[in-house]
Amino acid sequence: MFLKVKGVCDNFFEMTYWSGVRKKIEAHLKSYNFGEIDTPILEHVSLFQRGLGYETDVVSKQMFIIESKGSSRDDDQICLRPEGTAGTMRAFLDEQSQAVTPCKVFSYGPMFRYERPQKGRMREFHQINLEMIGGASILYDAHLIKMLQTLFAEVLQIESFVLKLNFLGQPADRKEFVTALVAFLTPQVASLCADCQTRLQSNPLRVLDCKSVSCQKLFESAPKLSDFFSQQTQAQWQLLQETLHELSVTYVIDPHLVRGLDYYNKTVFEFVSVNLGAQSAFCAGGRYDGLAQQLGSKVEVPAFGSAIGMERLLMILESQKERLSEKPQPLTCIIPLTEAQNKLALHLADFLQSHAKAVDLLLDDQKTQNKMKKANQLKAQFVLILGEDEQKNNTVTVKNMITGSQEVVLQSEVHMKV
């Protein structure tokens, strides 16, 4: 017996739930003119090193790197994708001559990070990623945040969540802020956790992303990024807040929210739920206007995106599983009474499936009573019984498993009865 790899899950009986929720999300995104795309699970390591930042936890600690046999060149290193935005931007830059901007796309699939598994944190997890590439106006940020709030509050009917919002400004704003932050923290470096002591040297802005209670308490009296905004940055931040208010979007401003990836600028946000424990964010994202240039583009490509964590979202929606699960097509189960009717059962199944009916067969040598019990366990709405008389007369006995009634009909007409 083999056990599953640590940090992954088998979805053996849950796919109608997964599929139901995913289809509601995808229908909502399509109503906002998002088109579906698919990008590879395998990407070059350098894509994430340049896009996410060498010092981010994802790049420095969490990537599953695959060693290519017969080559030691760094540019040949590939990995299992840890997130979806960098790959989507890479694909856009490859195909941008065919794209109409703003280009609005979404994708669904697995991501991989080497982490210690815990509630809401897996080594293989699934995301719905949505990206809007080529839209510079800050009003697009408000529009898409409103779209997500409508999805969670109205379409999926999540009972309790909070939208956290922050504004990171432009690189020039952050440069002045980082200088002040380092000056504030350096005399107190011994009070920082080990990770933040390292970040203070390599990427000071990311200390604000630390979840350590002691570090967060220290940051309460630290300089605020908003104090270093230029006039233009402040105007955009004000416009975003005003627009969200006008769109009836409720949010709280979290000045310590920076997200864990280096490509973010301006707007960053998280939708969080108290029902998830420490890993409380189930949807997060922001603006990443500089990512394209980090990946080699000669010009800036403004962009805004988000990722929805499916595992965490489904944990929140657990109490609504029955409502949200995809409703299966009514099932018809064919039961031949003896081995002599097995081939006829196969032909009848093929006939019904050609008429878009969902069909299952019970062909093993078992008592009819046991087959009827199994059909009931399969939640079959109809059972078609084939015996010697039915075979001789080209008929079939149709039993309605809900009402208990049954009738004999011609095999050629059975598709109109089930």
N, C-alpha and C positions, 0 to 999 in steps of 0.2 A: 504493500500500500504506500502510495506517495502522498505526502502532505503538500498543501499549497505553499508557495513561497511566502515568507513573512512579509506582511505589509500590503498584500493584495486580497481581493475578494472574489468569490464565485457568485455570480448572479444567476442561480439555477432556477429559481421559481419566481423571481421578482421582475421579469422583463416586461410584463404588461403594465406594471407600475412605472418603470423607467420610461417605457415607450410612450405611455399616456402623458406624462409630465413633459417629456422632450417634445412631443408633437404640439402641445399647447404653446410651449415657448417658441418653437419654430414658426408656427402659424402667426403668433404675435409679431415676430421679427419680420416676417414676409409682408405683413400689413403696413410696415414702415419702409417697405421696398428694400429690405436686406436680401441679397442673393446668397445661396449656399455655395461654399467652396470646400475643397479638401486639400490639405497639405501633408507632406510625408511625416511619418513618425521619426525617421532618421534624418538628422541634420548635421552639418559640420559644427564641431565644438567652437570654432572661431566665430560663428554666427552669434552665439550667446555671449562669448567673451567680449566681443565688440559692442553688441547691442545692449546687454544687461549690465555689463561692468565686471571687471576682473575681481573686484573685492566684494561683490554681492555674495550672500550665502549660497544662492542657487548655483553660481559658477564655481565658487571656491570649495564648496562642501557637498553639494547635493546632486550633481549630474552623474548619470550612468554613462560612462565613456566606454566605447567599444574599440578595442585595439584591432586595427586592420592587419591581417597576417601578411608578412612579406614586405612591410613598409614601416619606417619609423618617422616619416615626415609628419610634422605637426599639422600641416594643412590637410593631411589625409585622415586625421582623427575624426571620428563621427560619434554621436551620442544619441540616446533616446531623448526626444524633446522634453524639456522641463516646463515649457510654457508655449503659448501659441502665437503671441503677437510678433515676435521677431521673424518667425517662419512666414507669417502672412505678409509682412512688409517685404521680405525677400522675394516672395512670389509676385507681389505687386510690382516691384521694381523690375522683375524679369518680364512682366507682361503689360507694363504701364502704357505702351503704345496703343493697346486695345481698350483701355479703361476710360470710362467717363467719370469725372470727379465732381462732387465727392463720391467715391466708390464705397458702397456699403455692403459688407459681406459678413457672413457668420460661418462657423465650422463647429463640428462636434467630434470629440475623440479623446483618447487617453493621453495623459501626461505622466512623466516619471521623475521622481525626486527621491534621493537616498536620504531618508529621515527616520528618526525613531518613531515607529507607528504609535498612534494614540487616537482617541476619539476625534473624528473629523480630520485626521491627517494620515494619509496612506502613501505608500511608495508608488503605487499605480493608482491614479485617480482620473476622473473624467470631467471635462469642461465643455461648456458651450461658450465659444469666443465670438465676440462681435467687434468689428473694427469699421470705422469710417475714415477713409484715407483721402486726403485732399481737401478737407473742409477747414478753413482757417478761422472762421468766426467763432467767438466764444459762445454765441447763441446755440451753436450745434451741441455744445456740452450740455446746456440746459435742456435742450430738446431730447437728447438721448437719456439723460438722467431721469427726466419725466417719463420716458418710455419704459424704463426699468421699474420705476415706482408703480406705474400702472400695471405692469406685468405681475409684480409681487403682491400688490394690494388688491387688485380687481380680478385678474385672470386666475392666479393661483390661490388667492384669498389667504395669504399668510397673515396670521392674527396679530403678530407682534414683531416688529423689526425697527431698526433705527438706521437712518442714513447719516454717515459721518462724512464731512466735507472739509477740504483744505485747499489752499492755493499756494503753489510753490514758486510762482513768478518765473522770471527769466534768469538765465545764467548769471548776468551781471548783478541782479538782486541777490542771488544766492552767494555770490563770491564775497560780498561785503558781510553778509550774515554769517557765513562760515568763519570768517576772520574773527568776528565778535564771539561766536560760539566757542571756538577753540580757546580764545583768551579767557572766557568764563570758566571752562571746564578744566583747563590745564592745572590750576592750583588744587583742584579737587579730584584729580585723576585717580587717586587711591580709592575713592568712594565708588568708582565705576566698576561694573562687572568686567570680567576678562575680555569678552567680545567687544565691549564698548571702548576699552583701553586700546585695542587694536584698531577699531574703526576710527578713533580720534586721530590716528596717524595716517590712515590710508583713505578714508572717506568719511569725514566728520559729520556730514548731514545725516548719515545713516544711524548715528547714535540715537536719534529721535525715534527710530523704528523699534528700539529695544523694548521688550515686554517685561523686563525686570522691574519689580515694584520699587526697589531702592533707586534705580536709575530714573524711573519716571518721576519719582518724588523730587529728585535733584533737578530735573528739567523744568519743573514748575516755575522756578525763579530764573531760568535761563532767558537770554534774549529771544524775542519773537521774530520770526521771519518776516511777518507783515510790517514790522517797523522799518524794514529796509527796502520796501517796494518803491519803484520809481512811480512817477505820476501816471504814466501809461499803464503800468501793471496794476496800480490801485484802481484805476478806472475800469479795467477789465474785471477785476475781482468784484467790484461794486455792481457792475452790470450783471454778472453771473448771479449774484445773490438776489438782486432785484427781480430778475427774470424768473428764478425759481419760485420766489414768493408769488409772482403773478400767475405762475402755473400751478399754484397750490401744492408745491412740493415742500414737505416738512423735513428739516435737517438740523443737525447740530454741527457747529464748527469745532474741529479738533486740530489745534495748532501743531500737534506732535505727529499728525498723520503724514507720512512721507512715502509710504509703500516701500517695498523691498528691492525695487529694481531701478537702476540708474537712468533709464530712458525717460522717466516722467518729467514734465514741466507743467506749469500752470495748474490746472484742475486735477485733483486726486480725490477719490471717494471710496467708501466701503459701505455696503449694506450688511449690518450685523444683527445677530439674534442672540438673546440671552439663553436660548434653549440648546446652544451648541457647546457650552463650556468655554475652555480657554481658546479654542479655534473658532472664534465667533463670527468671522466674516464668511458669508456665503456668495457674495458677489463684490467685485472690486475692479477698479481701473482708473483711467485718467487720460490726460493728453500727453502725447509723445512726439512733439514737432521735430525733434532733433534725431530721431532714430534712423531715418532714411540716410542722412549724411554719415552717421556712425557706421552704416553698412556699406558706404561707398558712393552714395548718390552725390552728384555735383551740386544739387540744389536742395533746399529744405522742402520737405513734404509734410505739411501739417496733418495731424491725425489724432484721433480720439478713439478709445476702445475700452472693452471690459471683458471679464471672464466670470462665468457663473459656475460654481463648483457643484456638480450634480450630486455627489454623495452627501454633502452637507445640506443641500437644498432638500433632498429626499428625507433626510433625518427630521428636518423642520416640518415637513408635510406628512409625516407618518400617520397622524390622526385622520388625514383626509385621503388615505390610500385608496379606499373603495371608490370614492367620487372621481379621483384623478386617474385611476387605472384605465388603460385602453380596453374598451368593451369588445370582447371577441365575437366573431361572426357565429351565429347559431350553428351548433355542431350536429351532424347526422352520423350515427354509428351503424355500420352494417354488420349483422350477425348471421353467418351461415350456420345452419343447424348441424350439418355433417360436412366431412371433408369433400364430399361430392359437389357441394355448392360453393367451394372456395374460389374457383376460377370465375364463376358467375358473379361472385361478390366483387372481384377485381374489376370486371367489365362494368358493373353497375357503379362502382366508385369512380371509374374513369369517366363515365357518362355524366354523373352529377358534378364532378369537378370541371367538366367542360362547360357547365352552366353556372360556374362560379360559386358552387356550394362547398362548404367546409365538411370534409368527410374523414372518418377514421374507420378502420376495419379490425375485427377480432377474429383472426384466422387460426389461432392455436387450438389444439384439441382439448376443449374444456366443456364442462356441463353448461347447458344453456343458461341455467340459473346464475352461474358464476359470471358468464359473459354479460348478463343483464346488470349484475351488480357493478361490474367494471365499467359498463357504459354509463351508469349512474355516477360513478366516481369521476368519470371524464366530463361530467355535466352535459351530456348529450341531450339535446332538446327532442330529437327524434331517433328512434331505433328502427332499422329496416331488417325484417326477419326473412331469411331465405331458407325454405325447406324443400322437401321433395315435391310437394304440390305446387309451390310457387315456381319452381324450376320448370315443371311440366307445363304450366299454364301461362308462362311469361308474366307472372304477377309478383308482387312483393307485399308483405304485411307491414304497414306503417303504424308504429306505436308512438303516440305523443307522450313523452316522459313527464310532462308537466300536468296534463289533465288525466292521463291514464287511458284515454280512448285509443282505439285502433281501427284500421280499415284496410281492406285489400284493394290495391290499385294496379293498373298495368305498369310494367317496368318502364315503358316508353313515356309514361305520364308522371312518374314519381317526382320529377324535378319541380312540378307545379304544386306539390303537396308538402315539401320540406323547405 
